[in-house]
Amino acid sequence: MPKPRHHVLICTNTRPADNPKGSCGPKGADAIVDALKDMTRDRGLRDSVIVNRTSCLKHCSRGVTVAVQPDNVWYANVRPEDLEEICSSHLEAGRPVERLAMPDIPWE
């Protein structure tokens, strides 16, 4: 298998419901991971893109948090309807999706 071009990290961390930071898990993170894995497979990107669940990526209030490496592009508030654009624009064409860019905020 060739070295992948992108490694997509998706936070699936779950904190207690009363935690003021919130967390990505209850915002549908597992469904996003599964959908993006399916989408990359269906588009023939299986050998060039790895999609992994992670624990906390330190931007809890902006979740679901997605980080695309080695580009060091971070996405905030990702929803299932955003995956098509992330896949076609960023993972296939190399153009990050600016409207989803994580603001330059301190780590939480």
N, C-alpha and C positions, 0 to 999 in steps of 0.2 A: 504494500500500500504506500503511495507517495505521501510525502509530508503535507499535512493540510495547510491551506492558505489562511483559514480563519478558525479560531476557537471561540465559541460563543458560550459565555457563562451566564446562567440565569439563576438569580436568587430564589430559593424556595423556602427560606427560613420562616418559621412561625413562632411568634411570641404570644404570650397570654393576651387575650382580647382587651384587657384594661391597660396594656402598656401604651404610654403616650407616643412612643416612636412609631407604633404600628409595625407591620412586617409584610413581606411579599407573598407568603403562602396563602393567606386568606383572600388575597386580591386575584387569585386564579393562576398563580405561577406554574403549578404542575401542568395545567392544561396548555399553557404557553410553551412549556418545554416539549410536551408531546406533539403539539401542532407544528412547531418549528422542526422537530426531528422528522416528522412525516413530510413536511414541505421540502426540506433539503433532500430527502431520499427521492421523492417524486420528481424533483427537478434535476436529478443526476449529480447532485453535489456531495454525495456521501463520502467520496474520497478527498474532497477539498475543504469540507466544513465539519467540525466536531461540535456538537451541542451537548452541554453538560449542566446538570443541576449543581448548585452550590449552596452553601450556607450563606450567612450574612455577607453582603458586599458593602455594608456601611452607608447606605443611602435609604434607610428604612422608610422615611416619610414620603419618598419619591418612587416607591415600588409600584409595580414590578420593575426591578432593576435588571438591566441586561448590559453586559460588557462584551465587546467584540475585540479580540486580540488577534494578531499583534498590533492592530491599529490603535489600541488604547482609546476606543470610542465607547462612551457610556450613554445608555439610553434610560430615560425616566418614564414612569407611568405607562409602561408598555402594556397594550391590550391585544387580544387575539386579532382584531382587525388591523393592527399595525404590522403584523408579521409578513404579509405579502410585500409591502413596501421595503421592509428591512431586507428581505430575501432578494428581491429583484434589484433594488438600488444599491445596497451595500455589499451583500455577499456575492452577487453575480457581477455587478458593474463597478464596484469599488467606490461608490459615492455614498458616504454616510447620510443618514436621514436627519437633516438639521432640525426639523420640527420636534423631534423626539430627544434631542441632545440634553444630557444631564446638565443642569445649570452648574456653574462653578461655585459650589457650596462646600462648606467644611464637611468632613467625614462625620457621621453621626455615631 
